[in-house]
Amino acid sequence: MIDKISWLDNLPYVQIVISVLIPFAIVFTQWMAKKLILNISLVKHVPHERGYQVYRYFKSLIVVVWLVVLLVVWGIDYQALLVVASSVLAVIGVALVAQWSILSNITASIIVFFTLPAKNGDEIEILDGPNTVKGRIQEINFFNVLLKDDKGNLIAFPNNLILQKAVRKTDFQPPEVPKPSRRSLLKQRLSKSQE
C-alpha cells in the first residue's frame, strides 16, 4: 500500500499550490485594476465605456504577466522564454512596421485617458498653426478623438497628434467661489470695526 502512494513524495507541492492560486490572483488583480481605472474615469468625468476600453487593455496585460509568473514557477528557463518572447516580438514588429501609427495611437489613447483635461461634450481647440482645429468632443476612442466643428462636420484627430499639439479647452468654466455666509460677513465687519 505504501508503495502505491510513494509517487506523492515526488510531486512538486509548491508549484501545484501556486498554479492553483494564480487564477485567483488573475481575477483579483483584474478586479483591482477595474476598480482603479473606473474610479479614475469617474473622477475625471470620462464616459464609462471609455474606462472599459482602457480596462480591457490592462486586463490582457495582467493575464500575460501572470502566465509568465506561472512559467517561471514551473521552472521554465526564463532565458529561453526571453529568447522566444523577443523572437515573437521581432516578428510582430516587422509585421507592424507599416502600421506603427496604430500602435502609437493605442498607446497615446491610454495616455490621453489619464491626462487630457477634457471629456466628451467639452469644446477644445487643437493649436497647430494654420491647421488649428476647433470643435466639441463627440468621442475619444483607441485611435482618435472625434470632434464636431461649428458647421456640423466630424473631424477625426489622431491620439498621437493630440499629445504633440497644444490643446486649449475653450468652454472652460472656472470653479464657482462659494458666497460667504452671513455669519462670516458679520465677523469680518466686526473685526474691521474693532481695528
Secondary structure by P-SEA (a helix, b strand, c coil): cccccccccccaaaaaaaaaaaaaaaaaaaaaaaaaaaaaaaaacccaaaaaaaaaaaaaaaaaaaaaaaaaaacccaaaaaaaaaaaaaaaaaaaccaaaaaaaaaaaaaaaacccccccbbbbbccccbbbbbccccccccbbbbbcccbbbbbbbaaaaaabbbbbccccccccccccaaaaaaaaaaaaac
